[in-house]
């Protein structure tokens, strides 16, 4: 084979493929590391300009805010991505408001906070899907009723807590932010790590919430799904009011 006329050309081609492929792979690794370092550096600049006054210049915490060391990228993505941070004023609870940063800026700040210490990461897309053969909404419904319904209502309509706090309604919340809330425990919410609820469990819960959000109410007007108090009040006002009106009308006719 070495004496064939095309042997030299084949060897040269093979050498070029191996050397070129190795160079491309090494270049990609270096570029990824540089990109990550640049993202962290950009995130630190944004953090110092917008967050350090409350959370400290190195995320160690200050009088106005807790330490962010170990909260992970998921906490930043949730708090900043829902507009709760930067906070406008102190109070029992932070409110959702318009987001003040772009997706790239949020990712940069999340990367910087994640570089301070290990913490919950932004979830993979496979745990955010709500359809598929491996999705069990019945299981998700059961888990939600056991772990979440006492605060958020059985269908995620929200509810009041003590001292001016509340569990927000979950309608319209993105799959990613629901997952991040479960792993970071914002405000008064407990943390559901993978030992409490596996990533698959969290995925099933999210699928159930999205089903409830999109499904039509077979019982007619759902009264915001708040529960029996709202339904009883509706019956009391309109039902009893109708009976009183009929009684008055009958009395007037009799006279």
C-alpha positions, 0 to 999 in steps of 0.5 A: 500500500505504501508504494501506491501513488495515492498513498502519500496524498492519503497520509497528508490528508489524514494528517491535516484532518487530525491536526485541524480537528485537534486545533478546532477542538482546543480552540473551542475549549479556550473560547468557552473558558474565555467567554465564561470568564468574560461573562463572570467579569461582566456580571461582577460589573453589573452586580457592583452597580446594582446589587452591592449596596445591599448585598455587599461588594463580594456578595457577603451580605450587608445591612440591607440584604442577605449573603448571596454566597451559595445561592447559585445561578438559579436564585439570581435568575428567578429574583432578577428575571421576575423583577423582584430584584433589585427591590424597590422598598423594604416590606413583608414581601417583594412584589413581582414587577417589570424586569429591569435587565436583559437576558444577557445581563441576567445570565452574566449576574447569575454566572458571577454569583454562581462563581462565588460558591456552589449552589442551585443551577438554572434547570436544564430544558429536559426538566421544563417540558410539560408534554411527553410520555414520561410526564405524569400530571396525576403524580404532579397533582398529588405532589402539589396538593401534598407540598404546595396547596396549603399556601398556593391553593390546590390549583395555584391560585395563591393565598394569604399568609401571616403578617402581610405576606402571601403565596403568589398565584402561579398562573402565567409564571414560566416553567423555568421560574417555577422550577427555580422557586422550588430549588431556591425557596424565595421569600417564605417558600421552603426549599425542595431540593432533589432529596425532597422532590426529584427533578422528575417530580418537579417536572410533573408538578410544573406540567400539572400547573400548566394543565390547570392554567390552560384547561377550561373549567367544566363547571362554568365560571371558576371565580378565579379558583380561589376556593369555597370562601369565594364560592360561598360569598357568591352564592350568599350575595347573588343567591340570597339577594335573588330570593330577597328580590323575589320576596319583595316583588311578591309582597308588592304584588299582593298589596 
